[in-house]
Amino acid sequence: MSADFVKEQVGGRMRARSGTARAAPSNKLSEAERERVLAIANEPAHASLAPHQIVPRLADQGVYVASESTFYRVLKAANQQHGRGRARRPSRRVVTTHRADGPNQLWCWDITWLPTTVKGQFYYWYMMKDIHSRKLVANEVHASETSEHAARLLVNGCLREGLAGRPLVLHSDNGAAMKGSTMLASMQNLGVMPSFSRPRVSNDNAYAETLFRTAKYCPLWPQKPFETLAEARAWVQRFVQWYNEEHRHNGIRYVTPAQRHRGEAPELLRHRIAVYEAARKRKPQRWSRKTRNWSLSDVGVVKPGTRGRSRTETKGCVNGSRDNYLENRRTRGNPRKQTRKSPN
């Protein structure tokens, strides 16, 4: 005789199970025992304790009612499996996300150390970067790390880019200079919205970290430490000029940050597409698939609260490219420290 089957939906899929009545397990608690477990768990002495606290207390009194897992199971069936103390239930916070579909909408900034000829002494490079175009919009080098220098850098950057009265989000990590009262006051006066990463995250400000990695591993990087502050400032200016005007950035389809910032990238990429299509028509036998993808997204995203790997160029971030993420991976474990920071 064939058994009856009942269809049920489990996890979005239909599954057939036997409809034959099954015998109750021999070790199943009786209704009286379940009521006793609930009564003990709800006693005033146990009302604020979890089962892993209740069971040992009962054992010290020479009483055994059920195991800890049974207590948990009975409490869950009675809809009492929740925090039993005075602490509030944990709340889920929405991850802060900022998007930019054009230049001067979303910036990031950070500070890195520049080596000097004096052991234990460093110069501090203050850098602000536009996430949409990757252009370095403001840069200064100082002999100390303070929020006053950072506030002055922000004011100069806003004046240079003509951002008076325009909304701007400034993303950074949680360093002392980033959260200093002078810096926060300047941001409020300029109408700049602050954005901070989650504390104790190694890749919390990946756009700035990848920039510093590019700077300290490019051919322009000096072979010897900087002797004077003026020398360090001159080098930073030379690097900024090269990075903005000459460097083809792999995260924005190999156009320069300045071209992207000025809106010249779409026309340049259309020209590249035409060049590739003409080459394909001349010798189609060399092309087994489509030509190279030169499309470039106009949306930039920063997610300061995401866990795990950096959301810089992959899922949820700018341009759908993996270049900056892979660049971060290449720098991990490298003995040469590219972004030394002062303790906060």
One Martini backbone bead per residue (centre of mass of N, CA, C, O) as a GRO file, in nm:
protein
  344
    1MET     BB    1   0.095   0.037   0.025
    2SER     BB    2   0.073   0.358  -0.034
    3ALA     BB    3   0.180   0.654   0.071
    4ASP     BB    4   0.103   0.955   0.185
    5PHE     BB    5   0.138   1.288   0.041
    6VAL     BB    6   0.266   1.612   0.131
    7LYS     BB    7   0.266   1.941   0.034
    8GLU     BB    8   0.540   2.175   0.088
    9GLN     BB    9   0.685   2.484   0.179
   10VAL     BB   10   1.052   2.524   0.150
   11GLY     BB   11   1.237   2.785   0.082
   12GLY     BB   12   1.054   2.824  -0.198
   13ARG     BB   13   0.991   2.510  -0.201
   14MET     BB   14   0.862   2.214  -0.306
   15ARG     BB   15   0.770   1.946  -0.073
   16ALA     BB   16   0.759   1.605  -0.012
   17ARG     BB   17   0.571   1.430   0.241
   18SER     BB   18   0.479   1.223   0.472
   19GLY     BB   19   0.140   1.160   0.607
   20THR     BB   20   0.226   0.977   0.821
   21ALA     BB   21   0.193   0.896   1.132
   22ARG     BB   22   0.395   0.963   1.409
   23ALA     BB   23   0.562   0.869   1.666
   24ALA     BB   24   0.643   0.957   1.963
   25PRO     BB   25   0.893   1.019   2.143
   26SER     BB   26   1.016   0.873   2.432
   27ASN     BB   27   1.167   1.164   2.532
   28LYS     BB   28   0.928   1.329   2.557
   29LEU     BB   29   0.775   1.578   2.693
   30SER     BB   30   0.550   1.653   2.897
   31GLU     BB   31   0.322   1.883   2.979
   32ALA     BB   32   0.414   1.906   3.274
   33GLU     BB   33   0.718   1.949   3.215
   34ARG     BB   34   0.686   2.205   3.049
   35GLU     BB   35   0.551   2.371   3.274
   36ARG     BB   36   0.790   2.350   3.469
   37VAL     BB   37   1.001   2.493   3.297
   38LEU     BB   38   0.845   2.762   3.278
   39ALA     BB   39   0.819   2.813   3.581
   40ILE     BB   40   1.122   2.826   3.644
   41ALA     BB   41   1.198   3.051   3.433
   42ASN     BB   42   0.964   3.258   3.579
   43GLU     BB   43   1.097   3.302   3.822
   44PRO     BB   44   1.227   3.558   3.997
   45ALA     BB   45   1.523   3.424   4.015
   46HIS     BB   46   1.505   3.356   3.672
   47ALA     BB   47   1.397   3.592   3.482
   48SER     BB   48   1.714   3.710   3.411
   49LEU     BB   49   1.794   3.423   3.306
   50ALA     BB   50   1.959   3.193   3.145
   51PRO     BB   51   1.978   2.858   3.100
   52HIS     BB   52   2.298   2.851   3.158
   53GLN     BB   53   2.219   2.953   3.462
   54ILE     BB   54   1.990   2.768   3.570
   55VAL     BB   55   2.097   2.476   3.564
   56PRO     BB   56   2.335   2.504   3.772
   57ARG     BB   57   2.159   2.600   4.008
   58LEU     BB   58   1.990   2.343   4.027
   59ALA     BB   59   2.231   2.148   4.074
   60ASP     BB   60   2.317   2.280   4.350
   61GLN     BB   61   2.016   2.185   4.463
   62GLY     BB   62   1.953   1.886   4.342
   63VAL     BB   63   1.830   1.967   4.050
   64TYR     BB   64   1.661   1.799   3.766
   65VAL     BB   65   1.484   1.874   3.463
   66ALA     BB   66   1.674   1.990   3.223
   67SER     BB   67   1.827   2.091   2.967
   68GLU     BB   68   1.932   2.361   2.805
   69SER     BB   69   1.808   2.295   2.527
   70THR     BB   70   1.525   2.249   2.641
   71PHE     BB   71   1.477   2.526   2.751
   72TYR     BB   72   1.504   2.671   2.482
   73ARG     BB   73   1.279   2.514   2.333
   74VAL     BB   74   1.044   2.588   2.521
   75LEU     BB   75   1.071   2.896   2.506
   76LYS     BB   76   1.029   2.914   2.200
   77ALA     BB   77   0.743   2.785   2.192
   78ALA     BB   78   0.648   3.031   2.406
   79ASN     BB   79   0.776   3.305   2.318
   80GLN     BB   80   1.065   3.340   2.529
   81GLN     BB   81   1.310   3.384   2.322
   82HIS     BB   82   1.488   3.623   2.494
   83GLY     BB   83   1.581   3.879   2.653
   84ARG     BB   84   1.607   3.864   3.027
   85GLY     BB   85   1.701   4.136   3.078
   86ARG     BB   86   1.760   4.498   3.078
   87ALA     BB   87   1.850   4.488   2.809
   88ARG     BB   88   1.847   4.585   2.504
   89ARG     BB   89   1.765   4.527   2.203
   90PRO     BB   90   1.904   4.479   1.921
   91SER     BB   91   1.980   4.699   1.654
   92ARG     BB   92   1.923   4.783   1.319
   93ARG     BB   93   2.129   4.952   1.098
   94VAL     BB   94   2.154   5.158   0.849
   95VAL     BB   95   2.355   5.190   0.593
   96THR     BB   96   2.559   5.430   0.495
   97THR     BB   97   2.495   5.608   0.183
   98HIS     BB   98   2.687   5.751  -0.088
   99ARG     BB   99   2.623   5.947  -0.381
  100ALA     BB  100   2.774   6.010  -0.717
  101ASP     BB  101   2.707   6.187  -1.048
  102GLY     BB  102   2.945   6.395  -0.981
  103PRO     BB  103   3.134   6.641  -0.919
  104ASN     BB  104   3.147   6.772  -0.602
  105GLN     BB  105   2.977   6.558  -0.391
  106LEU     BB  106   3.222   6.345  -0.315
  107TRP     BB  107   3.451   6.314  -0.054
  108CYS     BB  108   3.786   6.236   0.049
  109TRP     BB  109   4.005   6.192   0.344
  110ASP     BB  110   4.361   6.217   0.449
  111ILE     BB  111   4.657   6.095   0.630
  112THR     BB  112   5.011   6.094   0.575
  113TRP     BB  113   5.337   5.982   0.595
  114LEU     BB  114   5.656   6.144   0.567
  115PRO     BB  115   5.976   6.098   0.538
  116THR     BB  116   6.274   6.167   0.715
  117THR     BB  117   6.607   6.222   0.829
  118VAL     BB  118   6.458   6.196   1.100
  119LYS     BB  119   6.416   5.995   1.346
  120GLY     BB  120   6.065   6.004   1.419
  121GLN     BB  121   6.013   6.202   1.182
  122PHE     BB  122   5.733   6.374   1.020
  123TYR     BB  123   5.531   6.434   0.750
  124TYR     BB  124   5.203   6.576   0.653
  125TRP     BB  125   4.963   6.455   0.429
  126TYR     BB  126   4.700   6.637   0.298
  127MET     BB  127   4.399   6.481   0.155
  128MET     BB  128   4.170   6.546  -0.124
  129LYS     BB  129   3.903   6.349  -0.286
  130ASP     BB  130   3.731   6.272  -0.569
  131ILE     BB  131   3.530   6.000  -0.627
  132HIS     BB  132   3.427   6.032  -0.917
  133SER     BB  133   3.723   6.138  -1.054
  134ARG     BB  134   3.995   6.121  -0.859
  135LYS     BB  135   4.063   6.398  -0.780
  136LEU     BB  136   4.294   6.621  -0.649
  137VAL     BB  137   4.169   6.906  -0.470
  138ALA     BB  138   4.355   6.882  -0.196
  139ASN     BB  139   4.692   6.992  -0.078
  140GLU     BB  140   4.906   6.934   0.213
  141VAL     BB  141   5.205   7.016   0.411
  142HIS     BB  142   5.305   6.922   0.745
  143ALA     BB  143   5.457   6.899   1.077
  144SER     BB  144   5.156   6.841   1.167
  145GLU     BB  145   4.861   6.695   1.338
  146THR     BB  146   4.564   6.880   1.272
  147SER     BB  147   4.249   7.030   1.254
  148GLU     BB  148   4.339   7.306   1.148
  149HIS     BB  149   4.467   7.213   0.884
  150ALA     BB  150   4.212   7.071   0.778
  151ALA     BB  151   4.025   7.319   0.771
  152ARG     BB  152   4.197   7.483   0.571
  153LEU     BB  153   4.185   7.279   0.340
  154LEU     BB  154   3.878   7.285   0.298
  155VAL     BB  155   3.849   7.581   0.231
  156ASN     BB  156   4.039   7.582  -0.016
  157GLY     BB  157   3.887   7.365  -0.179
  158CYS     BB  158   3.613   7.512  -0.201
  159LEU     BB  159   3.725   7.765  -0.343
  160ARG     BB  160   3.856   7.625  -0.591
  161GLU     BB  161   3.564   7.473  -0.670
  162GLY     BB  162   3.308   7.645  -0.608
  163LEU     BB  163   3.111   7.550  -0.326
  164ALA     BB  164   2.917   7.769  -0.270
  165GLY     BB  165   2.611   7.634  -0.164
  166ARG     BB  166   2.702   7.338  -0.206
  167PRO     BB  167   2.673   7.014  -0.178
  168LEU     BB  168   2.872   6.809   0.062
  169VAL     BB  169   3.061   6.508   0.108
  170LEU     BB  170   3.279   6.398   0.382
  171HIS     BB  171   3.504   6.134   0.389
  172SER     BB  172   3.622   5.931   0.673
  173ASP     BB  173   3.774   5.852   0.933
  174ASN     BB  174   3.844   5.831   1.307
  175GLY     BB  175   4.031   6.051   1.354
  176ALA     BB  176   4.133   6.320   1.529
  177ALA     BB  177   4.133   6.527   1.291
  178MET     BB  178   3.844   6.450   1.182
  179LYS     BB  179   3.705   6.512   1.493
  180GLY     BB  180   3.767   6.789   1.533
  181SER     BB  181   3.633   7.087   1.623
  182THR     BB  182   3.743   7.262   1.391
  183MET     BB  183   3.652   7.083   1.158
  184LEU     BB  184   3.348   7.067   1.226
  185ALA     BB  185   3.297   7.373   1.216
  186SER     BB  186   3.378   7.414   0.920
  187MET     BB  187   3.168   7.223   0.800
  188GLN     BB  188   2.923   7.377   0.905
  189ASN     BB  189   2.985   7.654   0.767
  190LEU     BB  190   2.998   7.508   0.464
  191GLY     BB  191   2.785   7.264   0.441
  192VAL     BB  192   2.925   6.996   0.532
  193MET     BB  193   2.895   6.651   0.527
  194PRO     BB  194   2.964   6.407   0.739
  195SER     BB  195   3.171   6.097   0.706
  196PHE     BB  196   3.202   5.787   0.883
  197SER     BB  197   3.354   5.519   0.976
  198ARG     BB  198   3.397   5.230   1.105
  199PRO     BB  199   3.546   5.118   1.358
  200ARG     BB  200   3.811   4.916   1.320
  201VAL     BB  201   3.889   4.946   0.999
  202SER     BB  202   4.114   4.881   0.746
  203ASN     BB  203   3.898   4.969   0.486
  204ASP     BB  204   3.743   5.257   0.539
  205ASN     BB  205   3.949   5.437   0.321
  206ALA     BB  206   4.022   5.333   0.019
  207TYR     BB  207   4.068   5.575  -0.168
  208ALA     BB  208   4.305   5.691  -0.003
  209GLU     BB  209   4.488   5.440   0.022
  210THR     BB  210   4.535   5.396  -0.286
  211LEU     BB  211   4.671   5.667  -0.331
  212PHE     BB  212   4.915   5.623  -0.141
  213ARG     BB  213   5.016   5.376  -0.288
  214THR     BB  214   5.071   5.511  -0.559
  215ALA     BB  215   5.273   5.723  -0.454
  216LYS     BB  216   5.486   5.508  -0.302
  217TYR     BB  217   5.512   5.331  -0.605
  218CYS     BB  218   5.612   5.536  -0.784
  219PRO     BB  219   5.868   5.683  -0.972
  220LEU     BB  220   5.855   5.963  -0.803
  221TRP     BB  221   5.962   5.837  -0.564
  222PRO     BB  222   6.191   5.884  -0.344
  223GLN     BB  223   6.491   5.734  -0.228
  224LYS     BB  224   6.486   5.959  -0.012
  225PRO     BB  225   6.432   6.140   0.234
  226PHE     BB  226   6.318   6.427   0.360
  227GLU     BB  227   6.475   6.724   0.462
  228THR     BB  228   6.232   6.920   0.398
  229LEU     BB  229   5.932   7.075   0.377
  230ALA     BB  230   5.968   7.197   0.093
  231GLU     BB  231   6.037   6.929  -0.047
  232ALA     BB  232   5.770   6.786   0.014
  233ARG     BB  233   5.583   6.992  -0.124
  234ALA     BB  234   5.705   6.970  -0.409
  235TRP     BB  235   5.643   6.671  -0.451
  236VAL     BB  236   5.335   6.680  -0.419
  237GLN     BB  237   5.283   6.873  -0.655
  238ARG     BB  238   5.405   6.686  -0.871
  239PHE     BB  239   5.215   6.447  -0.824
  240VAL     BB  240   4.943   6.586  -0.868
  241GLN     BB  241   4.996   6.664  -1.161
  242TRP     BB  242   5.034   6.373  -1.261
  243TYR     BB  243   4.770   6.244  -1.160
  244ASN     BB  244   4.558   6.443  -1.294
  245GLU     BB  245   4.701   6.470  -1.608
  246GLU     BB  246   4.852   6.165  -1.669
  247HIS     BB  247   4.703   5.953  -1.514
  248ARG     BB  248   4.570   5.639  -1.585
  249HIS     BB  249   4.285   5.525  -1.449
  250ASN     BB  250   4.159   5.204  -1.375
  251GLY     BB  251   3.867   5.304  -1.247
  252ILE     BB  252   3.820   5.510  -1.530
  253ARG     BB  253   3.915   5.388  -1.807
  254TYR     BB  254   4.189   5.539  -1.855
  255VAL     BB  255   4.155   5.819  -1.738
  256THR     BB  256   4.191   6.117  -1.619
  257PRO     BB  257   4.084   6.293  -1.353
  258ALA     BB  258   4.058   6.564  -1.505
  259GLN     BB  259   3.879   6.463  -1.736
  260ARG     BB  260   3.650   6.369  -1.553
  261HIS     BB  261   3.603   6.643  -1.407
  262ARG     BB  262   3.550   6.808  -1.693
  263GLY     BB  263   3.385   6.601  -1.896
  264GLU     BB  264   3.586   6.435  -2.119
  265ALA     BB  265   3.542   6.123  -2.113
  266PRO     BB  266   3.312   6.045  -2.313
  267GLU     BB  267   3.453   6.140  -2.576
  268LEU     BB  268   3.708   5.967  -2.544
  269LEU     BB  269   3.561   5.688  -2.536
  270ARG     BB  270   3.426   5.711  -2.814
  271HIS     BB  271   3.689   5.717  -2.967
  272ARG     BB  272   3.789   5.436  -2.880
  273ILE     BB  273   3.555   5.276  -3.000
  274ALA     BB  274   3.609   5.360  -3.292
  275VAL     BB  275   3.894   5.240  -3.310
  276TYR     BB  276   3.812   4.943  -3.253
  277GLU     BB  277   3.605   4.911  -3.482
  278ALA     BB  278   3.802   4.966  -3.714
  279ALA     BB  279   3.997   4.733  -3.647
  280ARG     BB  280   3.783   4.508  -3.680
  281LYS     BB  281   3.716   4.563  -3.983
  282ARG     BB  282   3.999   4.509  -4.097
  283LYS     BB  283   4.037   4.244  -3.872
  284PRO     BB  284   3.811   4.011  -3.780
  285GLN     BB  285   3.991   3.748  -3.711
  286ARG     BB  286   4.099   3.885  -3.426
  287TRP     BB  287   3.783   3.868  -3.335
  288SER     BB  288   3.592   3.661  -3.119
  289ARG     BB  289   3.475   3.913  -2.986
  290LYS     BB  290   3.425   4.176  -2.840
  291THR     BB  291   3.509   4.466  -2.765
  292ARG     BB  292   3.615   4.675  -2.558
  293ASN     BB  293   3.509   4.806  -2.257
  294TRP     BB  294   3.430   5.175  -2.231
  295SER     BB  295   3.236   5.198  -2.015
  296LEU     BB  296   3.097   5.458  -1.784
  297SER     BB  297   3.000   5.532  -1.489
  298ASP     BB  298   2.814   5.801  -1.305
  299VAL     BB  299   2.842   5.636  -1.030
  300GLY     BB  300   2.914   5.701  -0.686
  301VAL     BB  301   3.011   5.497  -0.397
  302VAL     BB  302   2.981   5.501  -0.034
  303LYS     BB  303   3.039   5.250   0.241
  304PRO     BB  304   3.123   5.293   0.570
  305GLY     BB  305   2.962   5.015   0.703
  306THR     BB  306   3.100   4.788   0.575
  307ARG     BB  307   3.198   4.471   0.572
  308GLY     BB  308   3.495   4.353   0.508
  309ARG     BB  309   3.548   4.428   0.217
  310SER     BB  310   3.604   4.660  -0.004
  311ARG     BB  311   3.372   4.911  -0.149
  312THR     BB  312   3.508   5.047  -0.430
  313GLU     BB  313   3.466   4.854  -0.725
  314THR     BB  314   3.237   4.677  -0.669
  315LYS     BB  315   2.987   4.601  -0.506
  316GLY     BB  316   2.828   4.917  -0.473
  317CYS     BB  317   3.029   5.077  -0.665
  318VAL     BB  318   3.238   5.219  -0.867
  319ASN     BB  319   3.203   5.132  -1.216
  320GLY     BB  320   3.227   4.809  -1.193
  321SER     BB  321   3.520   4.773  -1.080
  322ARG     BB  322   3.829   4.589  -0.954
  323ASP     BB  323   4.093   4.755  -0.926
  324ASN     BB  324   4.103   4.871  -0.633
  325TYR     BB  325   4.064   4.605  -0.490
  326LEU     BB  326   4.322   4.470  -0.605
  327GLU     BB  327   4.513   4.686  -0.498
  328ASN     BB  328   4.460   4.623  -0.203
  329ARG     BB  329   4.552   4.325  -0.210
  330ARG     BB  330   4.853   4.381  -0.296
  331THR     BB  331   4.927   4.543  -0.019
  332ARG     BB  332   4.901   4.305   0.142
  333GLY     BB  333   5.186   4.212   0.326
  334ASN     BB  334   5.365   4.442   0.278
  335PRO     BB  335   5.659   4.558   0.419
  336ARG     BB  336   5.586   4.829   0.290
  337LYS     BB  337   5.477   5.113   0.421
  338GLN     BB  338   5.227   5.336   0.284
  339THR     BB  339   5.032   5.420   0.562
  340ARG     BB  340   5.135   5.593   0.800
  341LYS     BB  341   5.011   5.644   1.130
  342SER     BB  342   4.898   5.809   1.383
  343PRO     BB  343   4.800   5.798   1.687
  344ASN     BB  344   4.465   5.853   1.833
   0.00000   0.00000   0.00000
